[in-house]
């Protein structure tokens, strides 16, 4: 399965569900995708665009996260995951 292509992942998981077990794979992608884009992809894009200038000026990056990054909260999985990923991304950037 090519996991980089969302439509192939969906098709693959649906085939697995049909063959091996019954599952509800209806996940509300219309609500989850914008949450991930705003809380993870947005900061990533901003940092990538500014990193050369930040390095030149010895600048700093400050990301705003949430306690939800460390919690397993019902009905906000995309938000929790995006914030956890943002926290780790920030730590990796600091190491670089």
HELIX and SHEET records of a PDB file:
HELIX    1   1 UNK A    6  UNK A   20  1                                  15    
HELIX    2   2 UNK A   29  UNK A   36  1                                   8    
HELIX    3   3 UNK A   37  UNK A   41  3                                   5    
HELIX    4   4 UNK A   42  UNK A   56  1                                  15    
HELIX    5   5 UNK A   67  UNK A   70  5                                   4    
HELIX    6   6 UNK A   77  UNK A   95  1                                  19    
END                                                                             
